[in-house]
Amino acid sequence: MIRPFYDQFDIEDVKLLIQILNSSARKTRPDGYKELVQIIREFSDLRDDKTIAYNLFRDEEEKTSLEQIKGDTAWVVDGERILVSDPKFVRKCAESRLSNRIAKYSFSAAVDFWRDGRPRVQWEGSNTTGSLVYLVVRLAEFDLLRRVRQCEHCTRWFCAGRKAKIFCTRSCSKLHWQSSSTGKEKRRKYMQKYMQKYRKDTF
């Protein structure tokens, strides 16, 4: 199925992507959904300079094998972890990994002319996932992908108005705080004082 996307992007395209991410795609197309989410996260990590940690070894043998390598080396293990002999190569390796993910999908362009000869380019992906990957790439290019966030409490995707926003609603923010160790401790102290007062007033 070919779905066209155009070269003009705004907040409505962000909402469209969020709607798709929150739809049944997670269940009906788990592989495509997983790949899309991974690309979004890698774009976000690179933008915020939070690239996946390096030198996370599974065992001592893997650590030893890297230490024996001379010179500046960087590569990806299992498509997830980045192992390097020099931390400065982490970002470059992450960029290459992201490029390789995107390169799996083909896009085609059809050009027509309108309004005094100004061109309009219509991009098409070879399949549904490819079209969505293209949408993600263009939103990142227009710096709109930063608006696409996943709630840290309920995991639903939402459109963030502020950079620091990590919850989709106030309710999720409150529930997340209540389930934290700080929230539980404050609640425990409140109930302790409440019961002391209750017993004093009752007896």
N, CA and C atoms as a LAMMPS dump frame, in Angstrom:
ITEM: TIMESTEP
0
ITEM: NUMBER OF ATOMS
609
ITEM: BOX BOUNDS ff ff ff
-5.0000000000000000e+02 5.0000000000000000e+02
-5.0000000000000000e+02 5.0000000000000000e+02
-5.0000000000000000e+02 5.0000000000000000e+02
ITEM: ATOMS id mol type element x y z
1 1 1 N 0.848 -1.195 0
2 1 2 C 0 0 0
3 1 3 C 0.884 1.245 0
4 2 1 N 0.66 2.14 -0.923
5 2 2 C 1.468 3.348 -1.039
6 2 3 C 0.694 4.536 -0.49
7 3 1 N 1.32 5.236 0.448
8 3 2 C 0.685 6.406 1.037
9 3 3 C 1.559 7.625 0.785
10 4 1 N 1.031 8.664 0.173
11 4 2 C 1.849 9.842 -0.146
12 4 3 C 1.974 10.804 1.031
13 5 1 N 3.143 11.431 1.127
14 5 2 C 3.343 12.519 2.064
15 5 3 C 3.986 13.669 1.298
16 6 1 N 3.655 14.883 1.684
17 6 2 C 4.136 16.045 0.953
18 6 3 C 5.258 16.748 1.705
19 7 1 N 5.845 17.722 1.076
20 7 2 C 7.025 18.359 1.638
21 7 3 C 6.702 19.552 2.535
22 8 1 N 5.456 19.752 2.905
23 8 2 C 5.079 20.793 3.851
24 8 3 C 4.598 20.123 5.129
25 9 1 N 5.278 20.371 6.234
26 9 2 C 4.955 19.687 7.476
27 9 3 C 4.607 20.689 8.566
28 10 1 N 3.619 20.331 9.38
29 10 2 C 3.238 21.176 10.494
30 10 3 C 2.763 20.294 11.639
31 11 1 N 2.158 20.904 12.643
32 11 2 C 1.752 20.186 13.85
33 11 3 C 0.706 19.114 13.555
34 12 1 N -0.055 19.279 12.47
35 12 2 C -1.055 18.27 12.104
36 12 3 C -0.387 16.953 11.726
37 13 1 N 0.796 17.03 11.122
38 13 2 C 1.535 15.816 10.778
39 13 3 C 2.057 15.121 12.036
40 14 1 N 2.41 15.91 13.045
41 14 2 C 2.825 15.349 14.331
42 14 3 C 1.655 14.588 14.949
43 15 1 N 0.472 15.198 14.921
44 15 2 C -0.728 14.562 15.48
45 15 3 C -1.095 13.298 14.712
46 16 1 N -0.881 13.32 13.397
47 16 2 C -1.142 12.13 12.579
48 16 3 C -0.236 10.983 12.996
49 17 1 N 1.053 11.268 13.172
50 17 2 C 1.998 10.231 13.591
51 17 3 C 1.636 9.685 14.958
52 18 1 N 1.264 10.556 15.893
53 18 2 C 0.88 10.132 17.242
54 18 3 C -0.367 9.256 17.194
55 19 1 N -1.314 9.643 16.347
56 19 2 C -2.546 8.852 16.197
57 19 3 C -2.224 7.445 15.699
58 20 1 N -1.308 7.348 14.762
59 20 2 C -0.913 6.038 14.219
60 20 3 C -0.189 5.217 15.277
61 21 1 N 0.699 5.863 16.035
62 21 2 C 1.449 5.158 17.077
63 21 3 C 0.53 4.643 18.181
64 22 1 N -0.553 5.379 18.459
65 22 2 C -1.499 4.974 19.505
66 22 3 C -2.602 4.049 18.983
67 23 1 N -2.597 3.789 17.693
68 23 2 C -3.628 2.928 17.107
69 23 3 C -3.298 1.458 17.359
70 24 1 N -3.957 0.589 16.642
71 24 2 C -3.741 -0.853 16.818
72 24 3 C -2.477 -1.348 16.131
73 25 1 N -1.664 -0.422 15.597
74 25 2 C -0.451 -0.809 14.868
75 25 3 C 0.498 -1.627 15.737
76 26 1 N 0.493 -1.345 17.038
77 26 2 C 1.381 -2.081 17.949
78 26 3 C 1.078 -3.578 17.931
79 27 1 N -0.21 -3.913 17.758
80 27 2 C -0.608 -5.325 17.749
81 27 3 C -0.671 -5.904 16.344
82 28 1 N -1.176 -5.132 15.399
83 28 2 C -1.36 -5.653 14.042
84 28 3 C -0.063 -5.695 13.238
85 29 1 N 0.83 -4.742 13.489
86 29 2 C 2.124 -4.701 12.79
87 29 3 C 3.242 -4.502 13.806
88 30 1 N 3.489 -5.503 14.667
89 30 2 C 4.472 -5.331 15.755
90 30 3 C 5.886 -5.025 15.278
91 31 1 N 6.319 -5.659 14.192
92 31 2 C 7.68 -5.429 13.691
93 31 3 C 7.838 -4.014 13.148
94 32 1 N 6.848 -3.569 12.359
95 32 2 C 6.882 -2.213 11.818
96 32 3 C 6.81 -1.169 12.916
97 33 1 N 5.955 -1.42 13.91
98 33 2 C 5.807 -0.503 15.042
99 33 3 C 7.125 -0.397 15.816
100 34 1 N 7.738 -1.546 16.08
101 34 2 C 8.996 -1.572 16.834
102 34 3 C 10.093 -0.805 16.1
103 35 1 N 10.162 -1.001 14.787
104 35 2 C 11.18 -0.322 13.982
105 35 3 C 10.947 1.195 13.988
106 36 1 N 9.685 1.592 13.871
107 36 2 C 9.331 3.015 13.868
108 36 3 C 9.709 3.677 15.189
109 37 1 N 9.383 3.019 16.283
110 37 2 C 9.699 3.537 17.615
111 37 3 C 11.213 3.651 17.805
112 38 1 N 11.945 2.648 17.327
113 38 2 C 13.404 2.663 17.448
114 38 3 C 14.01 3.852 16.696
115 39 1 N 13.496 4.119 15.504
116 39 2 C 13.997 5.244 14.707
117 39 3 C 13.694 6.569 15.405
118 40 1 N 12.481 6.712 15.961
119 40 2 C 12.111 7.923 16.692
120 40 3 C 13.047 8.132 17.883
121 41 1 N 13.316 7.059 18.627
122 41 2 C 14.174 7.167 19.817
123 41 3 C 15.608 7.512 19.447
124 42 1 N 16.088 6.94 18.352
125 42 2 C 17.469 7.226 17.946
126 42 3 C 17.609 8.668 17.463
127 43 1 N 16.606 9.174 16.759
128 43 2 C 16.612 10.586 16.37
129 43 3 C 16.632 11.473 17.618
130 44 1 N 15.801 11.124 18.608
131 44 2 C 15.706 11.914 19.837
132 44 3 C 17.019 11.878 20.613
133 45 1 N 17.629 10.7 20.704
134 45 2 C 18.904 10.575 21.424
135 45 3 C 19.998 11.401 20.773
136 46 1 N 20.043 11.371 19.441
137 46 2 C 21.062 12.144 18.728
138 46 3 C 20.807 13.646 18.874
139 47 1 N 19.531 14.039 18.811
140 47 2 C 19.194 15.461 18.945
141 47 3 C 19.571 15.979 20.336
142 48 1 N 19.283 15.183 21.377
143 48 2 C 19.546 15.6 22.755
144 48 3 C 20.925 15.182 23.251
145 49 1 N 21.729 14.617 22.339
146 49 2 C 23.077 14.153 22.678
147 49 3 C 23.044 13.125 23.805
148 50 1 N 22.09 12.208 23.718
149 50 2 C 21.97 11.128 24.702
150 50 3 C 22.088 9.777 24.005
151 51 1 N 23.063 9.641 23.14
152 51 2 C 23.234 8.404 22.388
153 51 3 C 23.428 7.234 23.336
154 52 1 N 22.962 6.068 22.905
155 52 2 C 23.031 4.857 23.726
156 52 3 C 24.418 4.681 24.331
157 53 1 N 24.452 4.319 25.598
158 53 2 C 25.714 4.18 26.328
159 53 3 C 26.654 3.199 25.642
160 54 1 N 27.92 3.458 25.757
161 54 2 C 28.914 2.602 25.139
162 54 3 C 29.589 1.741 26.205
163 55 1 N 30.292 0.692 25.736
164 55 2 C 31.04 -0.211 26.603
165 55 3 C 30.161 -0.891 27.657
166 56 1 N 28.946 -1.276 27.254
167 56 2 C 28.094 -2.085 28.131
168 56 3 C 28.342 -3.55 27.77
169 57 1 N 29.283 -4.171 28.449
170 57 2 C 29.704 -5.523 28.084
171 57 3 C 28.804 -6.569 28.719
172 58 1 N 28.561 -7.634 27.968
173 58 2 C 27.753 -8.735 28.502
174 58 3 C 28.579 -9.586 29.463
175 59 1 N 29.844 -9.736 29.168
176 59 2 C 30.707 -10.559 30.01
177 59 3 C 32.154 -10.082 29.914
178 60 1 N 32.992 -10.696 30.703
179 60 2 C 34.407 -10.304 30.759
180 60 3 C 35.137 -10.596 29.449
181 61 1 N 34.706 -11.67 28.756
182 61 2 C 35.353 -12.042 27.488
183 61 3 C 35.146 -10.946 26.431
184 62 1 N 33.933 -10.402 26.368
185 62 2 C 33.647 -9.343 25.411
186 62 3 C 34.455 -8.091 25.739
187 63 1 N 34.564 -7.782 27.012
188 63 2 C 35.335 -6.621 27.439
189 63 3 C 36.81 -6.776 27.081
190 64 1 N 37.344 -7.972 27.304
191 64 2 C 38.751 -8.252 27.01
192 64 3 C 39.035 -8.137 25.519
193 65 1 N 38.095 -8.635 24.701
194 65 2 C 38.299 -8.614 23.246
195 65 3 C 38.385 -7.18 22.731
196 66 1 N 37.606 -6.253 23.318
197 66 2 C 37.649 -4.86 22.888
198 66 3 C 38.938 -4.183 23.352
199 67 1 N 39.378 -4.507 24.566
200 67 2 C 40.585 -3.891 25.11
201 67 3 C 41.829 -4.27 24.313
202 68 1 N 41.774 -5.408 23.634
203 68 2 C 42.926 -5.87 22.859
204 68 3 C 43.044 -5.155 21.511
205 69 1 N 41.99 -4.491 21.097
206 69 2 C 41.996 -3.819 19.791
207 69 3 C 42.761 -2.513 19.883
208 70 1 N 43.623 -2.285 18.929
209 70 2 C 44.431 -1.065 18.905
210 70 3 C 43.749 0.002 18.048
211 71 1 N 44.003 1.252 18.36
212 71 2 C 43.506 2.344 17.532
213 71 3 C 42.078 2.75 17.86
214 72 1 N 41.527 3.586 16.998
215 72 2 C 40.17 4.11 17.182
216 72 3 C 39.167 3.215 16.477
217 73 1 N 38.319 2.57 17.242
218 73 2 C 37.371 1.616 16.681
219 73 3 C 35.98 1.85 17.253
220 74 1 N 34.97 1.684 16.422
221 74 2 C 33.589 1.794 16.9
222 74 3 C 32.708 0.885 16.072
223 75 1 N 31.808 0.143 16.71
224 75 2 C 30.863 -0.666 15.964
225 75 3 C 29.639 -0.985 16.819
226 76 1 N 28.614 -1.487 16.172
227 76 2 C 27.354 -1.802 16.844
228 76 3 C 27.252 -3.298 17.019
229 77 1 N 26.829 -3.717 18.199
230 77 2 C 26.645 -5.136 18.491
231 77 3 C 25.155 -5.425 18.585
232 78 1 N 24.684 -6.395 17.821
233 78 2 C 23.27 -6.816 17.847
234 78 3 C 22.308 -5.675 17.53
235 79 1 N 22.777 -4.661 16.812
236 79 2 C 21.904 -3.557 16.426
237 79 3 C 21.494 -2.654 17.563
238 80 1 N 22.01 -2.867 18.762
239 80 2 C 21.589 -2.079 19.918
240 80 3 C 22.752 -1.355 20.586
241 81 1 N 23.713 -2.114 21.107
242 81 2 C 24.799 -1.508 21.881
243 81 3 C 25.925 -1.037 20.976
244 82 1 N 26.562 0.043 21.408
245 82 2 C 27.706 0.57 20.679
246 82 3 C 28.954 0.324 21.517
247 83 1 N 29.893 -0.426 20.97
248 83 2 C 31.151 -0.689 21.657
249 83 3 C 32.253 0.098 20.966
250 84 1 N 32.992 0.87 21.741
251 84 2 C 34.036 1.702 21.155
252 84 3 C 35.297 1.661 22.007
253 85 1 N 36.424 1.917 21.363
254 85 2 C 37.662 2.073 22.116
255 85 3 C 37.881 3.541 22.487
256 86 1 N 37.1 4.422 21.847
257 86 2 C 37.184 5.854 22.146
258 86 3 C 35.772 6.427 22.126
259 87 1 N 35.305 7.015 23.251
260 87 2 C 33.926 7.532 23.348
261 87 3 C 33.542 8.545 22.28
262 88 1 N 34.519 9.254 21.712
263 88 2 C 34.185 10.29 20.737
264 88 3 C 33.585 9.714 19.454
265 89 1 N 33.687 8.389 19.27
266 89 2 C 33.151 7.761 18.069
267 89 3 C 31.729 7.233 18.259
268 90 1 N 31.186 7.383 19.458
269 90 2 C 29.843 6.859 19.731
270 90 3 C 28.805 7.512 18.822
271 91 1 N 28.818 8.844 18.738
272 91 2 C 27.815 9.563 17.94
273 91 3 C 27.891 9.173 16.472
274 92 1 N 29.104 9.088 15.935
275 92 2 C 29.273 8.738 14.529
276 92 3 C 28.709 7.345 14.255
277 93 1 N 28.95 6.447 15.179
278 93 2 C 28.437 5.081 15.035
279 93 3 C 26.915 5.065 15.121
280 94 1 N 26.352 5.874 16.017
281 94 2 C 24.896 5.964 16.161
282 94 3 C 24.262 6.537 14.902
283 95 1 N 24.911 7.526 14.297
284 95 2 C 24.408 8.117 13.05
285 95 3 C 24.406 7.093 11.92
286 96 1 N 25.466 6.288 11.852
287 96 2 C 25.551 5.243 10.822
288 96 3 C 24.463 4.194 11.019
289 97 1 N 24.226 3.834 12.275
290 97 2 C 23.18 2.843 12.566
291 97 3 C 21.805 3.363 12.151
292 98 1 N 21.533 4.63 12.465
293 98 2 C 20.25 5.224 12.096
294 98 3 C 20.1 5.28 10.579
295 99 1 N 21.16 5.658 9.89
296 99 2 C 21.135 5.708 8.422
297 99 3 C 20.855 4.338 7.83
298 100 1 N 21.444 3.302 8.427
299 100 2 C 21.226 1.932 7.936
300 100 3 C 19.789 1.484 8.156
301 101 1 N 19.195 1.911 9.269
302 101 2 C 17.779 1.57 9.518
303 101 3 C 16.887 2.194 8.452
304 102 1 N 17.138 3.467 8.159
305 102 2 C 16.307 4.193 7.196
306 102 3 C 16.53 3.669 5.776
307 103 1 N 17.776 3.264 5.471
308 103 2 C 18.129 2.816 4.118
309 103 3 C 17.371 1.56 3.69
310 104 1 N 16.794 0.85 4.656
311 104 2 C 16.037 -0.364 4.324
312 104 3 C 14.731 -0.055 3.601
313 105 1 N 14.309 1.205 3.675
314 105 2 C 13.039 1.594 3.078
315 105 3 C 13.288 2.479 1.864
316 106 1 N 12.583 2.197 0.794
317 106 2 C 12.77 2.974 -0.428
318 106 3 C 11.662 4.013 -0.57
319 107 1 N 12.034 5.177 -1.072
320 107 2 C 11.089 6.263 -1.309
321 107 3 C 11.22 6.708 -2.761
322 108 1 N 10.112 7.142 -3.317
323 108 2 C 10.153 7.675 -4.685
324 108 3 C 9.514 9.052 -4.69
325 109 1 N 9.938 9.875 -5.633
326 109 2 C 9.435 11.246 -5.711
327 109 3 C 8.767 11.492 -7.045
328 110 1 N 7.598 12.118 -6.999
329 110 2 C 6.91 12.533 -8.216
330 110 3 C 6.77 14.049 -8.163
331 111 1 N 7.187 14.72 -9.219
332 111 2 C 7.191 16.186 -9.234
333 111 3 C 6.15 16.709 -10.216
334 112 1 N 5.345 17.654 -9.778
335 112 2 C 4.505 18.387 -10.717
336 112 3 C 4.666 19.882 -10.427
337 113 1 N 4.173 20.735 -11.32
338 113 2 C 4.391 22.167 -11.177
339 113 3 C 3.06 22.895 -11.021
340 114 1 N 3.058 23.875 -10.159
341 114 2 C 1.85 24.621 -9.873
342 114 3 C 2.225 26.027 -9.421
343 115 1 N 1.291 26.914 -9.472
344 115 2 C 1.464 28.297 -9.023
345 115 3 C 2.723 28.936 -9.632
346 116 1 N 2.617 29.359 -10.847
347 116 2 C 3.709 30.066 -11.519
348 116 3 C 4.981 29.241 -11.629
349 117 1 N 4.804 27.99 -11.894
350 117 2 C 5.966 27.146 -12.147
351 117 3 C 6.699 26.643 -10.922
352 118 1 N 6.175 26.906 -9.719
353 118 2 C 6.825 26.385 -8.508
354 118 3 C 6.57 24.893 -8.386
355 119 1 N 7.611 24.105 -8.082
356 119 2 C 7.427 22.656 -8.024
357 119 3 C 6.818 22.171 -6.717
358 120 1 N 6.097 21.086 -6.812
359 120 2 C 5.602 20.373 -5.641
360 120 3 C 6.096 18.943 -5.751
361 121 1 N 6.691 18.424 -4.695
362 121 2 C 7.223 17.063 -4.703
363 121 3 C 6.335 16.177 -3.848
364 122 1 N 5.878 15.086 -4.425
365 122 2 C 5.067 14.116 -3.693
366 122 3 C 5.916 12.874 -3.474
367 123 1 N 6.181 12.59 -2.199
368 123 2 C 7.006 11.433 -1.85
369 123 3 C 6.126 10.243 -1.51
370 124 1 N 6.559 9.06 -1.914
371 124 2 C 5.807 7.839 -1.626
372 124 3 C 6.75 6.77 -1.102
373 125 1 N 6.272 6.036 -0.111
374 125 2 C 7.035 4.907 0.409
375 125 3 C 6.573 3.626 -0.249
376 126 1 N 7.461 2.631 -0.276
377 126 2 C 7.141 1.365 -0.938
378 126 3 C 6.104 0.555 -0.168
379 127 1 N 5.943 0.815 1.134
380 127 2 C 4.909 0.153 1.936
381 127 3 C 4.492 1.087 3.063
382 128 1 N 3.562 0.65 3.889
383 128 2 C 3.034 1.504 4.954
384 128 3 C 4.124 1.924 5.926
385 129 1 N 4.933 0.96 6.373
386 129 2 C 6.009 1.281 7.32
387 129 3 C 7.002 2.246 6.695
388 130 1 N 7.331 2.015 5.424
389 130 2 C 8.255 2.903 4.724
390 130 3 C 7.734 4.326 4.656
391 131 1 N 6.442 4.485 4.403
392 131 2 C 5.846 5.813 4.35
393 131 3 C 5.899 6.503 5.714
394 132 1 N 5.691 5.724 6.777
395 132 2 C 5.739 6.287 8.128
396 132 3 C 7.169 6.635 8.529
397 133 1 N 8.116 5.809 8.107
398 133 2 C 9.526 6.117 8.363
399 133 3 C 9.89 7.432 7.683
400 134 1 N 9.405 7.612 6.449
401 134 2 C 9.668 8.859 5.733
402 134 3 C 9.069 10.048 6.487
403 135 1 N 7.854 9.868 7.021
404 135 2 C 7.209 10.935 7.789
405 135 3 C 8.05 11.289 9.012
406 136 1 N 8.558 10.278 9.702
407 136 2 C 9.409 10.501 10.876
408 136 3 C 10.667 11.277 10.494
409 137 1 N 11.295 10.87 9.393
410 137 2 C 12.522 11.529 8.931
411 137 3 C 12.269 13.003 8.615
412 138 1 N 11.192 13.292 7.901
413 138 2 C 10.903 14.679 7.536
414 138 3 C 10.5 15.514 8.757
415 139 1 N 9.776 14.925 9.704
416 139 2 C 9.436 15.652 10.926
417 139 3 C 10.7 15.989 11.713
418 140 1 N 11.655 15.054 11.714
419 140 2 C 12.935 15.32 12.38
420 140 3 C 13.672 16.447 11.673
421 141 1 N 13.602 16.448 10.351
422 141 2 C 14.271 17.481 9.56
423 141 3 C 13.683 18.863 9.84
424 142 1 N 12.366 18.923 10.047
425 142 2 C 11.697 20.186 10.336
426 142 3 C 11.675 20.498 11.838
427 143 1 N 12.391 19.697 12.632
428 143 2 C 12.477 19.852 14.088
429 143 3 C 11.111 19.76 14.765
430 144 1 N 10.245 18.938 14.208
431 144 2 C 8.922 18.716 14.807
432 144 3 C 8.846 17.383 15.548
433 145 1 N 9.831 16.51 15.332
434 145 2 C 9.802 15.195 15.973
435 145 3 C 9.979 15.309 17.485
436 146 1 N 10.58 16.425 17.935
437 146 2 C 10.751 16.642 19.376
438 146 3 C 9.41 16.745 20.088
439 147 1 N 8.341 17.028 19.336
440 147 2 C 6.999 17.106 19.928
441 147 3 C 6.406 15.723 20.194
442 148 1 N 6.95 14.706 19.538
443 148 2 C 6.413 13.343 19.669
444 148 3 C 7.052 12.685 20.884
445 149 1 N 6.256 12.464 21.924
446 149 2 C 6.77 11.885 23.177
447 149 3 C 5.925 10.692 23.6
448 150 1 N 6.55 9.833 24.395
449 150 2 C 5.835 8.699 24.971
450 150 3 C 5.729 8.932 26.47
451 151 1 N 4.517 8.892 26.988
452 151 2 C 4.273 9.15 28.41
453 151 3 C 5.047 8.15 29.267
454 152 1 N 5.728 8.653 30.275
455 152 2 C 6.551 7.8 31.125
456 152 3 C 5.727 7 32.127
457 153 1 N 4.432 7.27 32.175
458 153 2 C 3.585 6.49 33.08
459 153 3 C 2.72 5.475 32.326
460 154 1 N 1.901 5.96 31.394
461 154 2 C 0.965 5.06 30.696
462 154 3 C 1.496 4.569 29.347
463 155 1 N 2.628 5.104 28.889
464 155 2 C 3.298 4.755 27.626
465 155 3 C 2.535 5.161 26.366
466 156 1 N 1.444 5.925 26.512
467 156 2 C 0.758 6.451 25.324
468 156 3 C 1.589 7.565 24.711
469 157 1 N 1.495 7.714 23.383
470 157 2 C 2.206 8.778 22.681
471 157 3 C 1.367 10.047 22.734
472 158 1 N 2.027 11.203 22.834
473 158 2 C 1.307 12.471 22.896
474 158 3 C 2.153 13.572 22.27
475 159 1 N 1.499 14.711 22.022
476 159 2 C 2.16 15.872 21.43
477 159 3 C 2.574 16.814 22.552
478 160 1 N 3.88 16.965 22.756
479 160 2 C 4.391 17.775 23.86
480 160 3 C 4.482 19.239 23.459
481 161 1 N 3.918 20.1 24.294
482 161 2 C 3.992 21.534 24.03
483 161 3 C 5.256 22.151 24.588
484 162 1 N 5.785 21.538 25.673
485 162 2 C 7.002 22.043 26.297
486 162 3 C 8.092 20.981 26.263
487 163 1 N 9.34 21.427 26.285
488 163 2 C 10.479 20.512 26.202
489 163 3 C 10.537 19.565 27.387
490 164 1 N 10.167 20.074 28.579
491 164 2 C 10.306 19.284 29.799
492 164 3 C 9.129 18.331 30.04
493 165 1 N 8.098 18.394 29.226
494 165 2 C 6.904 17.592 29.469
495 165 3 C 7.159 16.119 29.168
496 166 1 N 6.911 15.258 30.161
497 166 2 C 7.153 13.82 29.982
498 166 3 C 5.912 12.973 30.268
499 167 1 N 4.811 13.621 30.656
500 167 2 C 3.56 12.912 30.914
501 167 3 C 2.465 13.479 30.017
502 168 1 N 1.564 12.605 29.568
503 168 2 C 0.522 13.057 28.641
504 168 3 C -0.571 13.861 29.338
505 169 1 N -0.843 13.578 30.608
506 169 2 C -1.873 14.303 31.354
507 169 3 C -1.399 14.564 32.788
508 170 1 N -2.099 15.455 33.485
509 170 2 C -1.783 15.702 34.894
510 170 3 C -2.058 14.464 35.732
511 171 1 N -3.064 13.717 35.324
512 171 2 C -3.413 12.488 36.035
513 171 3 C -2.241 11.5 36.017
514 172 1 N -1.612 11.339 34.844
515 172 2 C -0.469 10.43 34.732
516 172 3 C 0.701 10.935 35.571
517 173 1 N 0.898 12.258 35.577
518 173 2 C 1.971 12.849 36.375
519 173 3 C 1.757 12.562 37.863
520 174 1 N 0.506 12.723 38.307
521 174 2 C 0.17 12.493 39.711
522 174 3 C 0.324 11.023 40.077
523 175 1 N -0.185 10.133 39.22
524 175 2 C -0.095 8.695 39.486
525 175 3 C 1.357 8.223 39.507
526 176 1 N 2.168 8.779 38.618
527 176 2 C 3.581 8.414 38.57
528 176 3 C 4.287 8.848 39.849
529 177 1 N 3.975 10.067 40.31
530 177 2 C 4.589 10.563 41.538
531 177 3 C 4.141 9.737 42.745
532 178 1 N 2.858 9.376 42.781
533 178 2 C 2.333 8.586 43.899
534 178 3 C 2.963 7.197 43.964
535 179 1 N 3.34 6.663 42.797
536 179 2 C 3.938 5.324 42.771
537 179 3 C 5.454 5.346 43.011
538 180 1 N 6.031 6.552 43.059
539 180 2 C 7.469 6.675 43.32
540 180 3 C 7.746 6.503 44.809
541 181 1 N 9 6.258 45.161
542 181 2 C 9.372 6.064 46.566
543 181 3 C 9.109 7.34 47.382
544 182 1 N 9.354 8.511 46.78
545 182 2 C 9.104 9.785 47.465
546 182 3 C 7.616 9.972 47.738
547 183 1 N 6.802 9.68 46.72
548 183 2 C 5.358 9.81 46.866
549 183 3 C 4.798 8.855 47.91
550 184 1 N 5.282 7.628 47.906
551 184 2 C 4.818 6.624 48.876
552 184 3 C 5.187 7.026 50.301
553 185 1 N 6.406 7.551 50.453
554 185 2 C 6.863 7.97 51.778
555 185 3 C 6.035 9.135 52.305
556 186 1 N 5.736 10.098 51.428
557 186 2 C 4.925 11.247 51.84
558 186 3 C 3.513 10.801 52.212
559 187 1 N 2.976 9.881 51.424
560 187 2 C 1.631 9.35 51.719
561 187 3 C 1.62 8.598 53.05
562 188 1 N 2.677 7.839 53.309
563 188 2 C 2.765 7.071 54.555
564 188 3 C 2.789 8.008 55.77
565 189 1 N 3.581 9.091 55.655
566 189 2 C 3.671 10.051 56.755
567 189 3 C 2.345 10.781 56.969
568 190 1 N 1.682 11.093 55.852
569 190 2 C 0.385 11.766 55.952
570 190 3 C -0.63 10.869 56.666
571 191 1 N -0.688 9.604 56.267
572 191 2 C -1.641 8.668 56.878
573 191 3 C -1.308 8.421 58.346
574 192 1 N -0.015 8.429 58.67
575 192 2 C 0.402 8.239 60.063
576 192 3 C -0.105 9.382 60.938
577 193 1 N 0.069 10.624 60.46
578 193 2 C -0.421 11.789 61.199
579 193 3 C -1.94 11.809 61.274
580 194 1 N -2.572 11.419 60.156
581 194 2 C -4.033 11.394 60.097
582 194 3 C -4.602 10.415 61.122
583 195 1 N -4.004 9.219 61.195
584 195 2 C -4.497 8.194 62.127
585 195 3 C -4.249 8.601 63.578
586 196 1 N -3.127 9.268 63.834
587 196 2 C -2.854 9.745 65.194
588 196 3 C -3.913 10.746 65.625
589 197 1 N -4.245 11.669 64.735
590 197 2 C -5.268 12.671 65.006
591 197 3 C -6.644 12.009 65.171
592 198 1 N -6.903 11.009 64.296
593 198 2 C -8.194 10.305 64.338
594 198 3 C -8.374 9.587 65.669
595 199 1 N -7.337 8.908 66.117
596 199 2 C -7.415 8.159 67.377
597 199 3 C -7.576 9.117 68.567
598 200 1 N -6.86 10.257 68.475
599 200 2 C -6.921 11.239 69.563
600 200 3 C -8.316 11.842 69.678
601 201 1 N -8.934 12.118 68.521
602 201 2 C -10.273 12.723 68.511
603 201 3 C -11.339 11.699 68.865
604 202 1 N -11.09 10.41 68.563
605 202 2 C -12.106 9.373 68.772
606 202 3 C -12.115 8.857 70.204
607 203 1 N -10.934 8.67 70.755
608 203 2 C -10.865 8.031 72.085
609 203 3 C -10.641 9.016 73.196
